[in-house]
């Protein structure tokens, strides 16, 4: 469970910091987004990372709730 949480956290924080970097230009917290997407698509890549992190987190939560019942 902690591995899934870490994965989701990295995706959401990475995507969020990528968006902040593109919009504000000063935050370089987790700049690995630039290595994952082609030049010119950094914002789209960051949005996809945030959405993927939220979706994976929701799916993981759903699976753990189903396993408990």
N, C-alpha and C positions, 0 to 999 in steps of 0.2 A: 504493500500500500504506500509506503513512503517513497518508493521508486516512482510510482505513478504521480504522486504529489510533486516530487522534484521535477519530473518531466514537464508537468503542467506549469509549474512555477517558472521554469526556464523559458518555456514558450511564451507565456504571457508577459513576463518581464523583458525578455528579448524583443518581442514585438512592440511592446510599449516604449521601451527605450529607443528602438529604431524610429518609431513615430515621433517621439520627442526630439530626437537628433535631426530628423528631416524638417520638422516644423520650426524648431528653435535654434538648431545648429550648434548647441553648446554641450549637450549631454553625450558622453561616450561610455556609458556604463557597460553595456553588453553589445559591442559593435560587431558581433559575428553575423548579423543579418546581411551585411554587404558582401559576405563570402557565399551566401546561399542564393542570392537573386542576381539577375543580370543588371548592369548599369541602367539607370532610368526607371527601374521597377522597385525601388526600395520601399516606397510607401505601400504598394500593393503587397509586397512580401511581408511587411510588418503587420498589416491588417490580417493577412492569411495566418500568420503565426499566432496572433491573439485569438482569432476565431478558432483555430485548431486547438489551442490550449484550452479554451473554454469548452469546446466540444468533447475533447478527451477527458477533461475533468468531469463533465456531466455524465459521460458514458461510464467512467469509473465509479462515480457515485451511485449510478443506477445499478451497476453490477454488484457493488458491495451491499446495497440495500436489499437486492433480490437474494443474495447469498445468506443474509441474516434471517430472512423469513422462511 
